[in-house]
Amino acid sequence: MKTLKDLGNVSGKRVLVRADFNVPLDGTTITDDGRIRAALPTINALREAGAKVIVMAHLGRPKGQVVPELSLAPVAARLGELLGAPVTLAADTYGEDAQAKVAAMADGDVVLLENVRFNPEETSKDAEERAAYAKKIAALGDAFVSDGFGVVHRAQGSNYDVATDLPAAAGLLVEKEVTALSKTNDPERPLTVVLGGSKVSDKLGVISNLLNKADRLVIGGGMVFTFLKALGYEVGKSLLEEDQVATVQGYLEKAKENGVEIVLPTDILAADSFAADTAYEAVPADAIPADKIGLDIGPDSQKLFHDKIVDSKTVVWNGPMGVFEFPNFAGGTRAVAQGLIDATAENGAFSIVGGGDSASAVRNLGFDESKFSHISTGGGASLEFLEGKTLPGLSVLD
């Protein structure tokens, strides 16, 4: 994979950078700027080298329409604050305004193009249509840097096709992500993978692959109820994918055959309803009342999960253990995050937080990000990397 150094001298050159600025918004207020911060090393390196930095990104799912609420204006303002330098927002992606603003750039300047997903061609399944669109963007630059790890698992105009039109390389963030996640290919053992989130179906591929490489899988979140159902347990009104029960039963058999330890919760916080202030109680995982909904793992499971994680030399976590946005049901996710920190500090483990909701939980629950070995910026991309899939946005940089 080509990296920044392979681009050579970029002084005076226009460098297109695909970043991942798909940040959560409350109105026009960014509630988690982690992805913007993650792009700073590459942008600053290019600025210091004298490049004119033209940044591309998407926000939300406008589905090829101009949606004012999904403008990158708040991102441009925050990026400027973090850089300590003005960031000019172009009103379009490759049109007259983008061309004019790029033409006016001096060395070291930063221009942010408007949301690339305002263009239907960005995510088109028609390769020719997408390629023609990408050439219009590529005309703005002399080189391309892929630094949006959160989109490298997709072949889209601004991260894949542009890379075929210009000298292309991975940015510092993508290089860092690949280096960190590659440690799971030949890991120090035990390798423990913690999986949570709502649906088993979102993680079928990664579970199947991990049953051939992990020493231990720790399962929580909404997906755990499909595992409990596969064991014949009552799960009440908890989230359940009935159509995946047989698949999970197969996973449990394969884990036994391969000597992979499957760690499931021993107790569950069972609530009256899905609400922050609902009444709840800790119940055995095999005895969830029929009229209750499981919203987190229980206190005994929190200790169990923590201790299993600490007993690791490599640990990867993807997906919260419960509805961590509700304080009463954040305990499981806290225990897992603390387990990764303690495994790193006490056992010298390499700890990876696999992006998405897990990364948001780390920040929103107040953990020190520096205590983890690596926090990924791409939930879906990190999962597909763990599956062993070829990621188009990376392969195009070879």
N, C-alpha and C positions, 0 to 999 in steps of 0.2 A: 504494500500500500504506500503510495507516494505521500510525503508529508511536506510541511511548509518549506523545509530546506531544499526540497527538490524544485521549487519554483525559482530559485536563484534570486538575483537582485530585482526587487519589486519597486525600487525607488521611482516615483513618477508614474507608475503603472496604476491602472484602474483595476482593482481586485474585487470581484463579486464574492460575497460571503453568504452562504446559506446558513442561517442560524435557526434555532428553535426558540421562538419567543411566544409560544402558545401558553401564556400565563393566565392564571385565574383572575377574573375581574369581578368587582362589586360595583356595578355601574361603570364609572371610568377610573375606579381605584384599583390598582394592582394589589392583590392580597398576598401574593408570594412571588418575589422577583428572583427566585433562585436560578431560573433558566437564563435570565438576562445577565446575572452575575457570572454564570458559567461561560458566557461568550466573551467576557472582557479580556482574558489573556490573549486570545487570537486577534481580536480587534486592536488591542494595544500594541501587540507585536508588529502588526502590519503598519499601523500608524507610525511607530518608531522607526520602521524601515523606510518610511517616506512614501508609502502607498496611499492612493485615494481609495477609501474603503466604502464599498457600496453593499449594504446589507439587505438581504431578502429574508422574509419570514412569513408565517401564516398565523392567524389567530381565529380559533373557533372553526365552525363549519358553515361558512356562508353559501356553500354549494354553488359556486360560480356566479353569485350575485353580489352587487355592491351593498353591503349591510353597514350603515354608518356606525352602529353600535360595536362593530368588530373592526373598526379602524385601528391601525397601529399607532395612532397619535399618543395614547398614554405610554406606550412602549418607547417611542422616540423621546418623550420627555424624561422618562426614568433612565434610559440609556445615557442621555446627555448628562444627567446628574451624576451617574456612576463614573462616567468617563471624565467629568470635569471639563467638558468641551461641548459646544453646540452640536446637535444632531438634526439635520434637515430632513423632514419627511416629504417625500414626493407624493403627489396626489394620485399617481398610478404606478403600475409595475414596470412598464416599458414605453409608455406613450410620450407625448410632447413634454409634459411636466417632468417626468423622470429624465428624459434626454437633456432638458434645459438645466436641471439641477446638477446632473453629472458633469455637464460641460463647464459649469461654473466652479467646479471643485478645485481646491489647491491641494498640494501634497499634505497628507495627514488629516484631511477632512473626512467626515463620515456622513453619508446620505443613507437613509432608510427608505426603501421602496415600500409602497403601500401593499397591504395584504395580498400575497400571491394567489390566494384562493378566491379572490374576487373575480379571477379569470377562470372560466369553465375548463379551459385547456390544461390548466395546471394538473388536474387529477384525471384527465381523460384516459379512457382505456384504449383509445385510438392512438397508436404509437406515432403515426405520421402527423396527426394533428398536434400532438404534444411536442414533437420535435420541431415543428414549424414555429410554434409559440416560443419554445426555448431559444431558438436562434434570435428572436427579437430581444430577449433579455441578454443573451450573450453579446449582442452588439454593443452593449453598454460597457463591457469590460475587456481587459486584456488577459485575465487569468481568473480561475475559479477556486474557491476554498470551501470545502464541505465541512461545516462545523455544527450542523444541527443533528445530533445523534438521534434525537427523538423521531426523525423521519427517514433514517437510512434504510429502514425495512420496507420502504415503498419506492417504486420507480415513478417519480413525479417530475414534472418539467423543471422545477427550480433546483432539484438536488441530483437528478440522474441525467436528463437530456442535456442540460447546460454543461455538464462535465464532459460530454462527448464533443462539445464545440470549442472548448478552450483548454489550455494547459491547466490541469486540475490536481488538487492535493487535499489531503485531510488537514483540518485545523487542529490546534492543540487539544481542544476538547474531545474531538472524535478519536484522536490518537490516544489520549488518556483513557477513554472509555474502552477501546479495543484492548489496550494493554491490561487493564484491570480485569475485564470480563474473560480474557484469554486464560487467566489463572485457573479458571474452572476446567480447562481442557486437560491439564496435568496437575491437579491440585495437591497441596499438602493435605494429608488426611488425619482425622476424619473430615469429609466434606459434608456439611449439613446445609440443606436447602429448606428455607421456611416459606411456605406458600399460603397466602390468604386471599382476600378479595371475595367478591360475591359469587362467581360462577366457576364451577369445574370446567365447563365447556370452553372458557377462555384460556385454560391452561392444559388442555388435553395433550398437545404436542410436547410441551416442556416436561410434563409428568412422565410421559412415555419414554422420553430421552433420558431423563434423570434416573429412571429405574435401572439404567445400564451404567451409571457413572457415580451416583451419589452413595454415601454410606448411610444417610439418614434423611428422611423427609418429615418435616414438622408441618402439620396441616391445621389451619384455623380459618377464621373468617366465615362468610356465608357459605363458602364451598364445603365446609366441614360437615354440614348437615347431610349432604349427599353421601359422604363417607359413612356417617353414623347410620343412615338409612340402609346402606349396603351391608352393614353388620346386623341389620334387623331391628334397629332401635327406633322408638317413637321419636319424632322430631317436632311434633306439635305444628304450630303455624310458621315455623322457621323457613327460611329460603331453601327450596329444594328443587333440584333438577331431576325429576322422576325418570326422564329418558336417559339419564347418565348413570343410573344406579348399577346396571349390568356392567358398564364400562369400568366403573370404580371397583366393582367386585373382581374384575379381571386384573386391575392394577394391584389389588391387595394380594392376589395369588402370585402375580409376577414378582412382587416385592419379596414374598416369602421364599420363592425359588432362587432369587438373586442375592438373598441375604441382606436386603435393604431394610433398615428399621423404619417403620411408619409410626410416627408419634401423633396420636390424636388426643384431644382434651379429655380429661377425666370428669370435669364438671363444666357447666355452662351457666351463664347469667341469663335466666329465663324471665322475660318481661311480659307485662299485660298487653303492651302495644308498642308500636314503633314510634317512640317519642322520647325526648330528652328527659322529661320529668315523670315518666311512667314508673309504676311500682315494679320491683324485680326481686328475684332471689336466686341464690346459687343452688343448682340441683345437679345430681349425678348425670353424666352425659348419656347414660342408658335409661334415664327416667325423666325425660322432659315432658311436663304435663301437656296434654293434647290441646289445651286452650292457650298455651303460652308461645312466645316467639323468642328464640335465642338471639341475643344481640352482642354477646362477647363470650370469650372463654372465662371460666371461673377462677377464683384465687388459687386453688390447688394446681390447676393447669398452667397458670401464669408462672408459678415456681418451677413446674416440670419443664415447660418450654424454655425458660431462662437457663436452667441447669443443662439441658440437652445442647443448647446453643453454645454455652461456655465450654462444653466438652468438644470443641471443634478446632481445627487448624485453618479451615477455609469455610466461610459461611456466607450464604447468599439469601437475601430476604426480598420477597416480592409480594406485596399485598397485606393490608391491615388485618388484625385478628378480630376486630369487631367494629362497631359504629363509633370510631374514635372521635368523630365530630361532636358526639354527646359525651360530656365529661364522665358520666356514670359508667360508660361503656368503652372507655379508653384504656383501661388497665391492662388488657391483653397486649395491645399494641405497644404500650409503654414497656411492658416486661420484655417483649421481643427486642425492642430498640436497646434497652439496657443490657440485654444478653449479648448483643453484638458488640457493644462498647466494652463489656467485661471480658468477652472472649479475646478481643484485641489487646486489652491492657494486661490481662492475667495470663493468657495462654499464647500470646504472640500470633493470634489468628489474623488472617486477611479477611476483612469484613466488607461485604458489598451490599449496599441498599439499592435495590433494583428499580429505582425511579418511580414515576407515577404517584399513586396515593401513598406509598411507603415514604418517598422523599418528602411529600407534603406533610405527612404525619410527624416526621423527624423535626421539621421546622416549626410546625404549628404547636407541637407539644413541648417545645423549648429545649430540645437536646442540642448539645454542642456538636456541630457538623464535623469539626476537626477530629473528633474521637472515633470516627468511622474511617476505615481505609479508603473507601470510595463510595460516593453517592452518585448513582447514575441519573442522567437527565432524561432517559428514555425508557418508559415502562414497557411498551410494546416491543421496542427494538431490543431491549435487554432480554426479554423473554424469548424472542426469536433467535437471538444469539445463543442463548442457553439451549434452545432446541437443536442447535447445530445447522440451522438454515443458512443459505446463502443470502446475504442482505444486499440488494441491488445497489444501494447508495454507497456501499463499501467496495463491492466487486468492480464498480466502474472506475475506481481510483487505482486499481492494480496496474 
